[in-house]
Amino acid sequence: MSDEALLPLLHLDDTLAVVDKPAGLMVHDSSLARGETDFLADRLREQLGRPIFLVHRLDRATSGCLLVAFDRDTAAKLGQVMMSRDVEKEYWAVCRGWPAEERFTIDHPLDGGPGKPQKKPALTQFVRLATCELALPSQGFETSRYALLSAQPLTGRFRQIRRHLKHAFHHLIGDSSHGDGRHNRNFRMLGIHRMLLHARRLAFMHPVTGARLVLTAPVDAEFAKALALFDYAP
């Protein structure tokens, strides 16, 4: 495996790993792959020379913390942890507009995606971290407003953060499926071509050692370029 194909690891032990997933890489083969042949699970299996069991998923365009296990028993235990309120998942997202409240919650049921029409409860907590106003005309205004958000999904529905932001009319920037094309083009003109959703932080209890793991994934160059618009330093 070439050095370019190696995946950065935020944590590695005998039973599990937390990978820093790059934006644009699919996690595994599925009906959404559409002829894709490069998958994170396959790369990691070759890189580490051991079986890989995915504990959760990230969309192709999302970057950041991804948890995997090396055996079925650990994967099952981690799956229970991820379903509980004992896990902390924090995402960074850039959206159109300025949410009125610094802290707000979106409680809006979502279906399970293609072929899964049944709607289930979906809850996401948001914190507005920073705002900016750019000299880019939009809908009759001379400027465009954007916000940097911290998002904590308390349920695990299909594309939950992306769809909740659309529901609130604060579309995620760079989202070609649920976003706003005009604002996506604004950011492409700024040299930012990726979807601005990043799994920033993952904290959970290790199912074997009982220790609490807290992992943080750095942003890539394009996301850093977006952060610079907000003059935000965590």
Secondary structure, DSSP 8 states (H G I E B T S, - for coil): --GGG---EEEE-SSEEEEEE-TT-BSS--TT-TT---BHHHHHHHHHTS--EESS---TT-EEEEEEESSHHHHHHHHHHHHSTT-EEEEEEEEES--SSSEEEEE--B--STT----B--EEEEEEEEEEEES--BTTBSSEEEEEEEEEESS--TTHHHHHHHHTT--BTT-TTTS-HHHHHHHHHTT--S--EEEEEEEEE-TTT--EEEEE----HHHHHHHHHHT---
